[in-house]
Amino acid sequence: MRILVVEDEVPLADAIARGLRREGMAVDVAYDGETGHEKSTVTRYDVVVLDRDLPGMSGDELCKEILSSGALTRVMMLTASAGVDDRVAGLSLGADDYLAKPFAFPELVARVRALARRATPATPPLLTARDVELDPARRTVRRAGRPVELTRKEFGVLEVLLAAKGSVVSSEELLERVWDENADPFTTTVRVTVMTLRKKLGEPGIIDTVVGSGYRVPTAGSTEV
């Protein structure tokens, strides 16, 4: 999942981003409302974690802009105020959730995951192809019943490919969905990750390279290229 953190307290913003990345999420950061607005217009985020009290373009304004765009992005408001009236005001703007500072990080993670599920089409409990099974909730992969240990990026790539149900996924899309804005689009990051993923999954291979287009995991009904 792709997350945008918009928070003007730099240490807090960076701490949130580091923590969410440890949970396997791709996270971008903006330290003011204008930058957050710019990023939200060029990238589709599953969730925006948004400080309400931002200088320049306020969190309230940015929330309205995100909602008016028609995107499926979910918005979680952060604020230093824990008052009921403040929470009601934030939710009335259209925010999907509201969390007062200070907060427990595990609660933030749980809420972000819940919002992300609402921002994307429902996925089956297990994603499968041949004898490979991926459990998004438990973040486990098994092949022929045996566990396969993957890095967070390898897991993310496999999850995106399986969820595509036989459709081709470009390297650019994999880079956008699994990595974050710090990834260099001109590197071989995606190719190397797919290569190590194939080795760990073993034979027979399930990931096809579609020359000039990207990668796919064929399904029973997919057409050969």
GUTI-621045 format. One record per residue (C-alpha): x, y, z; residue number from 1. Coordinates in steps of 0.001 Angstrom, whole numbers, plus 500000, padded with zeros to 6 digits. Layout:
+--------+--------+--------+-----+
|      x |      y |      z | num |
+--------+--------+--------+-----+
|      X |      Y |      Z | NUM |
...
+--------+--------+--------+-----+
//
This chain:
+--------+--------+--------+-----+
|      x |      y |      z | num |
+--------+--------+--------+-----+
| 500000 | 500000 | 500000 |   1 |
| 501127 | 503569 | 499282 |   2 |
| 500883 | 506121 | 502102 |   3 |
| 501464 | 509885 | 502225 |   4 |
| 502355 | 511491 | 505562 |   5 |
| 501754 | 515267 | 505677 |   6 |
| 503123 | 516655 | 508940 |   7 |
| 505087 | 519858 | 509596 |   8 |
| 506821 | 518505 | 512720 |   9 |
| 509749 | 516963 | 510864 |  10 |
| 510899 | 514515 | 513596 |  11 |
| 507335 | 513225 | 514016 |  12 |
| 506757 | 512942 | 510262 |  13 |
| 510002 | 511025 | 509788 |  14 |
| 509266 | 508756 | 512763 |  15 |
| 505819 | 507890 | 511388 |  16 |
| 507298 | 507196 | 507949 |  17 |
| 510032 | 504938 | 509362 |  18 |
| 507528 | 503009 | 511436 |  19 |
| 505092 | 502480 | 508559 |  20 |
| 507934 | 501387 | 506273 |  21 |
| 508909 | 498772 | 508862 |  22 |
| 505341 | 497496 | 508506 |  23 |
| 505938 | 496940 | 504796 |  24 |
| 504251 | 500087 | 503466 |  25 |
| 505583 | 502450 | 500791 |  26 |
| 505618 | 505900 | 502398 |  27 |
| 506132 | 509409 | 501014 |  28 |
| 506454 | 512482 | 503252 |  29 |
| 505492 | 516147 | 502883 |  30 |
| 506287 | 518757 | 505520 |  31 |
| 503699 | 521326 | 504428 |  32 |
| 500245 | 521434 | 502885 |  33 |
| 501301 | 522733 | 499471 |  34 |
| 503806 | 519924 | 498953 |  35 |
| 501266 | 517413 | 500223 |  36 |
| 498723 | 518717 | 497708 |  37 |
| 501230 | 518482 | 494856 |  38 |
| 502149 | 514907 | 495711 |  39 |
| 498525 | 513833 | 496139 |  40 |
| 497660 | 515074 | 492651 |  41 |
| 500381 | 513091 | 490861 |  42 |
| 500352 | 509836 | 492885 |  43 |
| 497424 | 507654 | 493914 |  44 |
| 497725 | 507053 | 497643 |  45 |
| 495710 | 504520 | 499578 |  46 |
| 495860 | 506637 | 502745 |  47 |
| 496957 | 510179 | 503594 |  48 |
| 497973 | 510690 | 507231 |  49 |
| 497299 | 514404 | 507538 |  50 |
| 498150 | 516865 | 510306 |  51 |
| 495245 | 519273 | 510655 |  52 |
| 497335 | 522235 | 511825 |  53 |
| 499656 | 522864 | 508875 |  54 |
| 501157 | 526212 | 507882 |  55 |
| 500161 | 527618 | 504496 |  56 |
| 497569 | 525248 | 503085 |  57 |
| 495922 | 523813 | 506186 |  58 |
| 495081 | 520182 | 506697 |  59 |
| 491401 | 521108 | 506405 |  60 |
| 491973 | 522634 | 502969 |  61 |
| 494056 | 519698 | 501775 |  62 |
| 491435 | 517237 | 502991 |  63 |
| 488782 | 519064 | 500948 |  64 |
| 491029 | 519045 | 497867 |  65 |
| 491626 | 515297 | 498137 |  66 |
| 487908 | 514618 | 498509 |  67 |
| 486950 | 516898 | 495615 |  68 |
| 489386 | 515058 | 493315 |  69 |
| 487186 | 511972 | 493432 |  70 |
| 490113 | 509737 | 494392 |  71 |
| 489527 | 506643 | 496515 |  72 |
| 492221 | 507890 | 498911 |  73 |
| 491271 | 507697 | 502583 |  74 |
| 492252 | 510505 | 504955 |  75 |
| 493312 | 510170 | 508579 |  76 |
| 493503 | 513483 | 510429 |  77 |
| 496098 | 514024 | 513168 |  78 |
| 495694 | 516842 | 515686 |  79 |
| 497037 | 517991 | 519031 |  80 |
| 493487 | 518586 | 520232 |  81 |
| 491555 | 515677 | 521725 |  82 |
| 488311 | 517601 | 522216 |  83 |
| 485060 | 516114 | 520937 |  84 |
| 484140 | 519291 | 519049 |  85 |
| 487489 | 519237 | 517243 |  86 |
| 487074 | 515588 | 516259 |  87 |
| 483549 | 516218 | 514996 |  88 |
| 484753 | 519200 | 512974 |  89 |
| 487510 | 517138 | 511369 |  90 |
| 485184 | 514286 | 510464 |  91 |
| 482631 | 516757 | 509149 |  92 |
| 485217 | 517874 | 506589 |  93 |
| 485107 | 514380 | 505146 |  94 |
| 488081 | 512797 | 506893 |  95 |
| 487689 | 509041 | 507284 |  96 |
| 489353 | 508815 | 510683 |  97 |
| 490734 | 511074 | 513373 |  98 |
| 493595 | 510484 | 515816 |  99 |
| 494704 | 512817 | 518590 | 100 |
| 498358 | 513358 | 519499 | 101 |
| 500082 | 511804 | 521312 | 102 |
| 499016 | 508408 | 520011 | 103 |
| 500147 | 504806 | 520342 | 104 |
| 501945 | 503786 | 517159 | 105 |
| 500322 | 500298 | 516966 | 106 |
| 496936 | 502040 | 516934 | 107 |
| 498056 | 504270 | 514045 | 108 |
| 499211 | 501222 | 512081 | 109 |
| 495938 | 499375 | 512704 | 110 |
| 493883 | 502367 | 511601 | 111 |
| 495981 | 502956 | 508486 | 112 |
| 495597 | 499303 | 507471 | 113 |
| 491822 | 499476 | 508031 | 114 |
| 491548 | 502610 | 505892 | 115 |
| 493729 | 501110 | 503150 | 116 |
| 491391 | 498128 | 502898 | 117 |
| 488545 | 500553 | 502243 | 118 |
| 490569 | 502429 | 499606 | 119 |
| 491178 | 499400 | 497386 | 120 |
| 488939 | 496644 | 496019 | 121 |
| 488511 | 493723 | 498375 | 122 |
| 491028 | 490945 | 497887 | 123 |
| 490391 | 487282 | 498672 | 124 |
| 491768 | 485900 | 501955 | 125 |
| 494421 | 484062 | 499928 | 126 |
| 496033 | 485011 | 496625 | 127 |
| 496998 | 481891 | 494709 | 128 |
| 498686 | 480737 | 491502 | 129 |
| 499385 | 477065 | 490883 | 130 |
| 500797 | 475775 | 494168 | 131 |
| 501786 | 479224 | 495521 | 132 |
| 499639 | 480779 | 498255 | 133 |
| 500044 | 484325 | 499619 | 134 |
| 498143 | 485425 | 502721 | 135 |
| 497950 | 489267 | 502749 | 136 |
| 496684 | 489422 | 506329 | 137 |
| 499327 | 487151 | 507874 | 138 |
| 501953 | 488263 | 505322 | 139 |
| 503025 | 484698 | 504629 | 140 |
| 503846 | 482823 | 501430 | 141 |
| 503781 | 479057 | 500939 | 142 |
| 504658 | 476889 | 497954 | 143 |
| 503379 | 473331 | 497871 | 144 |
| 502591 | 473785 | 501552 | 145 |
| 506121 | 474861 | 502496 | 146 |
| 506826 | 478387 | 503817 | 147 |
| 508841 | 480738 | 501612 | 148 |
| 510735 | 483506 | 503399 | 149 |
| 510576 | 486773 | 501443 | 150 |
| 511765 | 490313 | 502082 | 151 |
| 509118 | 493049 | 502358 | 152 |
| 509764 | 494181 | 498785 | 153 |
| 509674 | 490649 | 497368 | 154 |
| 506413 | 490031 | 499195 | 155 |
| 504985 | 493314 | 497876 | 156 |
| 505911 | 492500 | 494274 | 157 |
| 504381 | 489019 | 494494 | 158 |
| 501219 | 490411 | 496097 | 159 |
| 500737 | 492983 | 493309 | 160 |
| 501359 | 490375 | 490585 | 161 |
| 498956 | 487836 | 492089 | 162 |
| 496269 | 490478 | 492673 | 163 |
| 496495 | 491437 | 488973 | 164 |
| 494934 | 488042 | 488127 | 165 |
| 496974 | 487370 | 485019 | 166 |
| 497237 | 490952 | 483764 | 167 |
| 500623 | 492413 | 482927 | 168 |
| 502071 | 494770 | 485553 | 169 |
| 504715 | 497221 | 484369 | 170 |
| 507972 | 497878 | 486200 | 171 |
| 506787 | 501465 | 486715 | 172 |
| 503610 | 500311 | 488432 | 173 |
| 505518 | 497887 | 490648 | 174 |
| 507920 | 500677 | 491580 | 175 |
| 504995 | 502961 | 492454 | 176 |
| 503002 | 500394 | 494448 | 177 |
| 505819 | 498652 | 496352 | 178 |
| 508528 | 501286 | 496764 | 179 |
| 508196 | 505021 | 497485 | 180 |
| 509293 | 508339 | 496013 | 181 |
| 512903 | 507760 | 497074 | 182 |
| 513243 | 504894 | 494589 | 183 |
| 515190 | 505749 | 491442 | 184 |
| 513036 | 504843 | 488387 | 185 |
| 516186 | 504352 | 486295 | 186 |
| 517692 | 501629 | 488478 | 187 |
| 517368 | 497865 | 488061 | 188 |
| 515623 | 497603 | 491446 | 189 |
| 512466 | 495946 | 490132 | 190 |
| 514336 | 493530 | 487835 | 191 |
| 516696 | 492448 | 490618 | 192 |
| 513829 | 491982 | 493081 | 193 |
| 511881 | 489855 | 490582 | 194 |
| 515026 | 487790 | 489963 | 195 |
| 515544 | 487040 | 493673 | 196 |
| 511813 | 486383 | 494081 | 197 |
| 511918 | 483795 | 491291 | 198 |
| 514883 | 482051 | 492919 | 199 |
| 513126 | 481836 | 496276 | 200 |
| 509901 | 480528 | 494745 | 201 |
| 511831 | 477860 | 492843 | 202 |
| 510804 | 475763 | 489864 | 203 |
| 508648 | 475604 | 487906 | 204 |
| 508645 | 479394 | 487576 | 205 |
| 505362 | 481238 | 487860 | 206 |
| 506439 | 484794 | 486944 | 207 |
| 506587 | 485555 | 483232 | 208 |
| 508490 | 488459 | 481692 | 209 |
| 506463 | 490181 | 478962 | 210 |
| 509144 | 491908 | 476896 | 211 |
| 508610 | 495651 | 476673 | 212 |
| 505614 | 495563 | 479025 | 213 |
| 506432 | 494111 | 482433 | 214 |
| 505652 | 490971 | 484408 | 215 |
| 502700 | 488732 | 485087 | 216 |
| 501671 | 485549 | 486851 | 217 |
| 499476 | 483694 | 484323 | 218 |
| 496141 | 482321 | 485459 | 219 |
| 494330 | 479325 | 484010 | 220 |
| 492317 | 481572 | 481706 | 221 |
| 495028 | 484017 | 480648 | 222 |
| 496225 | 484176 | 477051 | 223 |
| 499811 | 483263 | 476256 | 224 |
| 501976 | 486045 | 474800 | 225 |
+--------+--------+--------+-----+
//
